[in-house]
Amino acid sequence: MKKFYPRKQIKQMINSRLFVTVLLILVQMLFLFVLADLLANVHLYVNLFLRIISIAAALWILTRPDNPSYKISWILAIFLAPLVGGLFYLIFGNKRFGINMKKQLNAYSKVLEQSPHSSGSNIQALHVENPMQARQANCLYRLSNAPLYSETATKYFPSGEIMFQRLIEELKKAKHFIFLEFFIIGEGLLWDTVLDILEQKAKEGVEIRVMYDDAGCIQTLPEGYDSILRQKGIETVVFNPLQPRLNTFLNYRDHRKICVIDGNVGFTGGVNLADEYINYVELHGYWKDTGIMLKGRGVQGLTDLFLQLWQFSTGKTLDSSRYTAIHSYPCDGLVQPFGDDPMNRGNPSKTAYMQLIQQASDFVYIASPYLILDDEMCSCLQTAALSGVDVRIITPHIPDKWYVHQVTRSFYGPLLKAGVRIFEYTPGFIHAKMILTDDQTAVIGSPNMDYRSFYLNFECAVALYHCSSIDTMKKDFLETQNNAQEIQLEEHMATPLPIRFLRALLRLLAPLM
């Protein structure tokens, strides 16, 4: 295992495009603030105009259907900086899209609408077995055009290392096409191994398409890496390239993790294509992650999600009929791959979590690297625990971002008082994102339990109903819990006052992180 050297990483970060981009954006924000202040002090009408914009923005925020905590944070920001708060909201906080963007979004939505599926009969069959689960499946279908599939086998992976081994095996079998969509791709053992296979497959005539997020890869890939991949015969898209200027869409990232091979095999989960995810490089102790593989009809859901965002990013429509699954597998329960995006007011990821929690009668087990909850989710967890449901949550003990970890811990108090059991994974950083309930249902994929995943990112996950993988997930969760420290209410309440004040301050800004 390679060691992580902080000084080297800091030096690389300072010399990176990310540092320059962030610095230039901060300079622009500072310039905007100073200019507004100077003009407001010199010209009374400018002062009045800027304050009117802020007041109008605050009133507009109140009428929006956004999350209350998100609205409160922005109103607080406007109150603290009345001259520029309204302008900053118009740039960063208001979810508005230009004409071209709206056209792309409309085309993006039609991909799933036109995809062949037989969701209705599967939902009816699930309704006979469990009406509550059928309601959830129907809700996800209506929110994100996510069909419910049978004839699909599932395989759960309790670590990035195990998932990586299986991913390599399946990539080598590719005959027709390979789709890869990941938030992070990093040069190193994992990606080099994958890239060698992709290059060989491209020479064999296999269609290869790769999509990665620019913000996610800005420190892990050299600038212009997409051109390098194209020279190797790999079609490549960089999602939402970072520009050193203030703009609304800057905040929306592709956080998905999808691999589809020949339409018959699909992978998703928390694992990115970088060495820390397989513990070849150590960043924050042992990196605990999870993933799942689908084989059969259900892979179509992941294929469609990839095609959606490819079309959204390029404006080019790919014929989805060329990428359909051609093999079915013995039914192993029902699977429902679904996507989420910042334009979807129904918040499919959050809705899926809340429905599972509300419908649980025995237990709710959750693993998430971040626990930044809105009032609805917090109340949902508290109500379940107070009702006698065994609610357990595993978060990291060793964080990747200290400020986010402090916000996560700020939510412990209300949850612990309601009877929720919270564990911090002590060997390192847990990056798994999953929820399972009552031995029957689960969701696993890319969304974290935070505002960014639920409201700002493009995400993906798979809902599982009566699949054999759920039992494996439960066993892994309990084993992970055995390697975690349970947080006691008395211990949490004994947190020093300065730290509690810091957490409260950071929590106010949590929806804006």
TAWOZI-V526041 format. One record per backbone hydrogen bond with DSSP energy under -0.5 kcal/mol. NH is the residue of the N-H (numbers start at 1). CO is the residue of the C=O. If there is no record, write none. Layout:
<<NH | CO> <NH | CO>>
This chain:
<<2 | 280> <6 | 4> <9 | 5> <10 | 6> <11 | 7> <12 | 8> <13 | 9> <14 | 10> <15 | 11> <16 | 13> <19 | 13> <20 | 16> <21 | 17> <22 | 18> <23 | 19> <24 | 20> <25 | 21> <26 | 22> <27 | 23> <28 | 24> <29 | 25> <30 | 26> <31 | 27> <32 | 28> <33 | 29> <34 | 30> <35 | 31> <36 | 32> <37 | 33> <38 | 34> <39 | 35> <40 | 36> <41 | 37> <42 | 38> <43 | 39> <44 | 42> <47 | 43> <48 | 44> <49 | 45> <50 | 46> <51 | 47> <52 | 48> <53 | 49> <54 | 50> <55 | 51> <56 | 52> <57 | 53> <58 | 54> <59 | 55> <60 | 56> <61 | 57> <62 | 58> <63 | 59> <63 | 60> <64 | 60> <64 | 61> <71 | 67> <72 | 68> <73 | 69> <74 | 70> <75 | 71> <76 | 72> <77 | 73> <78 | 74> <79 | 75> <80 | 76> <81 | 77> <82 | 79> <84 | 81> <85 | 81> <88 | 84> <89 | 85> <90 | 86> <91 | 87> <92 | 88> <93 | 88> <93 | 89> <94 | 89> <95 | 93> <96 | 94> <102 | 98> <103 | 99> <104 | 100> <105 | 101> <106 | 102> <107 | 103> <108 | 104> <109 | 105> <110 | 106> <111 | 107> <111 | 108> <112 | 108> <113 | 109> <114 | 110> <115 | 111> <115 | 112> <122 | 118> <123 | 119> <124 | 120> <125 | 121> <126 | 122> <127 | 123> <128 | 124> <129 | 125> <130 | 126> <134 | 130> <135 | 131> <136 | 132> <137 | 133> <138 | 134> <139 | 135> <140 | 136> <141 | 137> <142 | 138> <143 | 139> <144 | 140> <145 | 141> <146 | 140> <147 | 145> <149 | 147> <149 | 335> <153 | 295> <155 | 293> <157 | 291> <158 | 156> <163 | 159> <164 | 160> <165 | 161> <166 | 162> <167 | 163> <168 | 164> <169 | 165> <170 | 166> <171 | 167> <172 | 168> <173 | 169> <173 | 170> <174 | 171> <178 | 207> <179 | 260> <180 | 209> <181 | 258> <182 | 211> <183 | 256> <186 | 273> <187 | 220> <191 | 186> <192 | 188> <193 | 189> <194 | 190> <195 | 191> <196 | 192> <197 | 193> <198 | 194> <199 | 195> <200 | 196> <201 | 197> <202 | 198> <203 | 199> <204 | 200> <205 | 202> <206 | 201> <207 | 176> <208 | 206> <209 | 178> <210 | 235> <211 | 180> <212 | 237> <213 | 182> <214 | 239> <217 | 213> <218 | 214> <218 | 215> <220 | 217> <221 | 217> <225 | 222> <227 | 224> <228 | 224> <229 | 225> <230 | 226> <231 | 227> <232 | 228> <232 | 229> <233 | 230> <234 | 229> <235 | 208> <235 | 233> <237 | 210> <239 | 212> <239 | 237> <241 | 238> <245 | 243> <250 | 247> <251 | 248> <252 | 249> <253 | 251> <255 | 253> <255 | 458> <258 | 181> <259 | 267> <260 | 179> <261 | 265> <262 | 177> <262 | 260> <264 | 261> <265 | 261> <266 | 294> <267 | 259> <268 | 292> <270 | 290> <271 | 290> <273 | 184> <274 | 272> <277 | 274> <278 | 275> <279 | 276> <280 | 275> <281 | 275> <282 | 2> <283 | 281> <283 | 285> <284 | 285> <286 | 427> <288 | 286> <288 | 429> <289 | 287> <291 | 157> <292 | 268> <293 | 155> <294 | 266> <295 | 153> <296 | 264> <297 | 151> <299 | 296> <300 | 297> <301 | 298> <302 | 298> <303 | 299> <304 | 300> <305 | 301> <306 | 302> <307 | 303> <308 | 304> <309 | 305> <310 | 306> <311 | 307> <312 | 308> <313 | 309> <314 | 310> <315 | 311> <320 | 318> <322 | 319> <323 | 320> <324 | 321> <329 | 151> <332 | 152> <332 | 333> <334 | 465> <335 | 149> <336 | 463> <338 | 461> <340 | 459> <344 | 341> <345 | 343> <347 | 344> <351 | 347> <352 | 348> <353 | 349> <354 | 350> <355 | 351> <356 | 352> <357 | 353> <358 | 354> <359 | 355> <360 | 356> <364 | 390> <365 | 436> <366 | 392> <367 | 434> <368 | 394> <372 | 449> <373 | 371> <378 | 374> <379 | 375> <380 | 376> <381 | 377> <382 | 378> <383 | 379> <384 | 380> <385 | 381> <386 | 382> <387 | 383> <388 | 385> <389 | 384> <390 | 362> <391 | 389> <392 | 364> <392 | 390> <393 | 421> <394 | 366> <395 | 393> <395 | 423> <397 | 425> <397 | 428> <398 | 425> <398 | 428> <399 | 397> <405 | 401> <406 | 402> <407 | 403> <408 | 404> <409 | 405> <410 | 406> <411 | 407> <411 | 408> <412 | 409> <415 | 411> <416 | 412> <417 | 413> <418 | 414> <419 | 415> <419 | 416> <420 | 415> <421 | 391> <422 | 420> <423 | 393> <424 | 485> <425 | 395> <425 | 423> <426 | 424> <426 | 483> <427 | 483> <428 | 425> <429 | 286> <430 | 428> <431 | 288> <431 | 429> <432 | 288> <434 | 367> <435 | 443> <436 | 365> <437 | 441> <438 | 363> <440 | 437> <441 | 437> <442 | 464> <443 | 435> <444 | 462> <445 | 433> <446 | 460> <449 | 370> <450 | 448> <454 | 450> <455 | 451> <456 | 451> <456 | 452> <457 | 452> <458 | 253> <459 | 340> <459 | 457> <461 | 338> <462 | 444> <463 | 336> <464 | 442> <465 | 334> <466 | 440> <470 | 467> <471 | 468> <472 | 468> <473 | 469> <474 | 470> <475 | 471> <476 | 472> <477 | 473> <478 | 474> <479 | 475> <480 | 476> <481 | 477> <482 | 478> <483 | 479> <483 | 480> <484 | 481> <485 | 424> <486 | 484> <487 | 422> <488 | 486> <492 | 488> <493 | 489> <494 | 490> <495 | 492> <500 | 496> <501 | 497> <502 | 498> <503 | 499> <504 | 500> <505 | 501> <506 | 502> <507 | 503> <508 | 504> <509 | 505> <509 | 506> <510 | 507> <512 | 509> <513 | 509> <513 | 510>>
